[in-house]
Amino acid sequence: MLHDPPSKPERSFEIVARRIAAMIQASYRIGQRLPAERDLAKTFGVSRPTVREAILSLVSLGCGVGIVPRIVVDKSPLRAEVRPLEVEPKIGEFHVGVCTPRRRLKSPIVRAFWDSLG
């Protein structure tokens, strides 16, 4: 008797992408915006990076336009499936603050990042 090979478990962003798609189909009009990333993360009980990756996966399938940090696209397995839009006016430079609890500086990767900031 032949069996189908076991399927890989879904990753968190895939589950969230399906839930966002269902939400859009159920109650959104063309052009209507999704809730803020932090609100989606709270609604689905996931991190903001998971929501970003879910949105990126929906965009890669042609389901609208998403705004995510460039690093999310660059690190995504879907990077070849999406393209950045050139918009005017360009967003100007801005400062980003970084903070971490002191105890996290014991982690070598956090310490290396922290030290690289100068």
C-alpha beads as a LAMMPS data file, in Angstrom:
LAMMPS data file: protein, C-alpha beads

118 atoms
117 bonds

1 atom types
1 bond types

-500.0 500.0 xlo xhi
-500.0 500.0 ylo yhi
-500.0 500.0 zlo zhi

Masses

1 110.0

Atoms # bond

1 1 1 0.000 0.000 0.000
2 1 1 1.425 3.389 -1.011
3 1 1 1.198 6.380 1.249
4 1 1 1.600 10.034 0.427
5 1 1 4.860 11.410 1.752
6 1 1 4.388 13.353 4.951
7 1 1 3.885 17.038 4.310
8 1 1 6.099 19.598 5.947
9 1 1 4.448 21.377 8.846
10 1 1 3.257 24.871 7.978
11 1 1 5.417 27.698 9.182
12 1 1 3.857 30.433 11.284
13 1 1 3.901 33.010 8.485
14 1 1 2.055 30.582 6.172
15 1 1 -0.715 30.107 8.718
16 1 1 -0.979 33.860 9.263
17 1 1 -1.000 34.489 5.496
18 1 1 -3.949 32.098 5.098
19 1 1 -5.779 33.807 7.949
20 1 1 -5.158 37.272 6.510
21 1 1 -6.328 36.085 3.073
22 1 1 -9.521 34.676 4.620
23 1 1 -10.064 37.944 6.490
24 1 1 -9.649 39.920 3.248
25 1 1 -12.052 37.679 1.327
26 1 1 -14.656 37.842 4.081
27 1 1 -14.875 41.568 4.652
28 1 1 -12.487 43.802 2.674
29 1 1 -13.144 45.977 -0.360
30 1 1 -10.584 46.678 -3.089
31 1 1 -8.220 49.381 -1.872
32 1 1 -9.090 48.937 1.787
33 1 1 -6.061 48.794 4.076
34 1 1 -5.263 46.044 6.492
35 1 1 -4.898 46.867 10.189
36 1 1 -1.470 47.956 11.411
37 1 1 1.203 45.292 11.671
38 1 1 1.206 45.431 15.478
39 1 1 -2.573 44.947 15.535
40 1 1 -2.379 41.940 13.212
41 1 1 0.394 40.465 15.368
42 1 1 -1.771 40.876 18.459
43 1 1 -4.854 39.464 16.718
44 1 1 -3.027 36.342 15.554
45 1 1 -0.774 35.971 18.589
46 1 1 2.453 36.127 16.584
47 1 1 5.439 38.429 16.254
48 1 1 5.568 41.425 13.937
49 1 1 8.276 39.760 11.791
50 1 1 5.889 36.828 11.255
51 1 1 3.196 39.259 10.083
52 1 1 5.705 40.944 7.736
53 1 1 6.650 37.624 6.174
54 1 1 2.959 36.687 5.823
55 1 1 2.233 39.966 4.037
56 1 1 5.272 39.465 1.816
57 1 1 4.049 35.978 0.889
58 1 1 0.629 37.389 -0.055
59 1 1 2.268 40.103 -2.164
60 1 1 4.399 37.465 -3.910
61 1 1 1.153 35.724 -4.908
62 1 1 -0.213 38.944 -6.381
63 1 1 -2.530 39.811 -3.507
64 1 1 -1.884 43.518 -3.327
65 1 1 0.992 45.706 -2.278
66 1 1 2.789 45.542 1.037
67 1 1 5.120 47.860 2.870
68 1 1 7.872 46.024 4.677
69 1 1 11.433 46.961 5.583
70 1 1 13.975 46.235 2.821
71 1 1 15.803 43.791 5.103
72 1 1 12.644 41.656 5.298
73 1 1 12.586 41.344 1.514
74 1 1 16.341 40.762 1.306
75 1 1 16.207 37.929 3.864
76 1 1 12.972 36.367 2.607
77 1 1 12.882 33.127 0.639
78 1 1 10.324 34.969 -1.525
79 1 1 12.668 37.810 -2.512
80 1 1 12.790 36.695 -6.162
81 1 1 8.988 36.783 -6.342
82 1 1 8.486 40.451 -5.409
83 1 1 9.786 43.725 -6.709
84 1 1 10.073 47.069 -4.977
85 1 1 7.969 49.942 -6.267
86 1 1 9.628 53.283 -6.772
87 1 1 7.521 55.912 -5.041
88 1 1 7.696 59.675 -4.875
89 1 1 8.418 61.463 -2.704
90 1 1 11.117 59.197 -1.351
91 1 1 11.159 58.683 2.372
92 1 1 13.904 60.814 3.845
93 1 1 16.586 59.580 6.162
94 1 1 15.554 58.968 9.731
95 1 1 17.205 57.864 12.945
96 1 1 16.476 54.521 14.502
97 1 1 17.013 53.879 18.186
98 1 1 18.168 50.523 19.456
99 1 1 17.695 49.211 22.948
100 1 1 17.987 45.879 24.713
101 1 1 17.792 44.698 28.288
102 1 1 21.286 44.643 29.810
103 1 1 21.038 40.866 30.412
104 1 1 20.672 40.261 26.636
105 1 1 24.153 41.704 26.107
106 1 1 25.460 38.365 27.433
107 1 1 24.369 36.767 24.154
108 1 1 27.353 36.821 21.751
109 1 1 25.215 37.782 18.743
110 1 1 23.459 40.612 20.605
111 1 1 26.813 41.824 21.986
112 1 1 28.388 41.753 18.504
113 1 1 25.506 43.741 17.045
114 1 1 25.567 46.201 19.944
115 1 1 29.325 46.697 19.626
116 1 1 29.010 47.252 15.869
117 1 1 26.813 50.293 16.502
118 1 1 29.798 52.233 17.766

Bonds

1 1 1 2
2 1 2 3
3 1 3 4
4 1 4 5
5 1 5 6
6 1 6 7
7 1 7 8
8 1 8 9
9 1 9 10
10 1 10 11
11 1 11 12
12 1 12 13
13 1 13 14
14 1 14 15
15 1 15 16
16 1 16 17
17 1 17 18
18 1 18 19
19 1 19 20
20 1 20 21
21 1 21 22
22 1 22 23
23 1 23 24
24 1 24 25
25 1 25 26
26 1 26 27
27 1 27 28
28 1 28 29
29 1 29 30
30 1 30 31
31 1 31 32
32 1 32 33
33 1 33 34
34 1 34 35
35 1 35 36
36 1 36 37
37 1 37 38
38 1 38 39
39 1 39 40
40 1 40 41
41 1 41 42
42 1 42 43
43 1 43 44
44 1 44 45
45 1 45 46
46 1 46 47
47 1 47 48
48 1 48 49
49 1 49 50
50 1 50 51
51 1 51 52
52 1 52 53
53 1 53 54
54 1 54 55
55 1 55 56
56 1 56 57
57 1 57 58
58 1 58 59
59 1 59 60
60 1 60 61
61 1 61 62
62 1 62 63
63 1 63 64
64 1 64 65
65 1 65 66
66 1 66 67
67 1 67 68
68 1 68 69
69 1 69 70
70 1 70 71
71 1 71 72
72 1 72 73
73 1 73 74
74 1 74 75
75 1 75 76
76 1 76 77
77 1 77 78
78 1 78 79
79 1 79 80
80 1 80 81
81 1 81 82
82 1 82 83
83 1 83 84
84 1 84 85
85 1 85 86
86 1 86 87
87 1 87 88
88 1 88 89
89 1 89 90
90 1 90 91
91 1 91 92
92 1 92 93
93 1 93 94
94 1 94 95
95 1 95 96
96 1 96 97
97 1 97 98
98 1 98 99
99 1 99 100
100 1 100 101
101 1 101 102
102 1 102 103
103 1 103 104
104 1 104 105
105 1 105 106
106 1 106 107
107 1 107 108
108 1 108 109
109 1 109 110
110 1 110 111
111 1 111 112
112 1 112 113
113 1 113 114
114 1 114 115
115 1 115 116
116 1 116 117
117 1 117 118
